[in-house]
Amino acid sequence: MTNTRALFDFIAYSARLREVERHNRATPERRESVAEHSWHLAMVCWVLHMEFERESGLQLDLERMLKLCLMHDVVEIDAGDPSAWHTSGGSTQTEQARMEEKSRTEEAVARERFGALPAPLGPELLALWREYEDGATPEARLVRGVDRLNPALMRLLTGQGWSDVGADAAALDRLQLPRVGTSPVLTALYEEVREAAVARGLLHP
């Protein structure tokens, strides 16, 4: 018999993704929720799927990409959503330690939350989460690229800019290009965002 209690509990748990706020805005007046972010990643990947296939010459699993978009940040309900920007000026060693601690925390949450689900769903979710974290497949690397592009797009669209993190165009390149560089179309979209942000005075050149 299917464990409907475990399924209900996870459905109720995942609904709380609406409550987790990100560091960029959804509108000029309010911050974006992680649920909104995840939905928009799925939409962008769907829209760009054929472009990704064309440029890579690969047959990409769109269903897998959408699943990665929708579930990759579920652990942030417990673990929180740390900013990709770090303004403390800490050392490389400190930053490495912070990233390792983040990884351990999220791994523990993933094992607990996904492990409570019946097979095959629980093992599938855990495997997908690890696939995303490791960038283990072309689909995961593309979703990671869209995930990195999305907050820059929202900072442009809402007029938020980057003054709160003290970033200029060179700093934004350092953050964005390692991930968006996996795709020419993502790179081109990022360059449009950067150029528009500079032109509007939202980002120092």
PyMOL commands that set and color helices and strands:
alter all, ss='L'
color gray80, all
select helices_A, chain A and resi 4-19+34-56+62-71+76-79+92-115+121-134+138-157+163-165+169-180+184-199
alter helices_A, ss='H'
color red, helices_A
select strands_A, chain A and resi 21-27+30-33
alter strands_A, ss='S'
color yellow, strands_A
deselect
rebuild
show_as cartoon
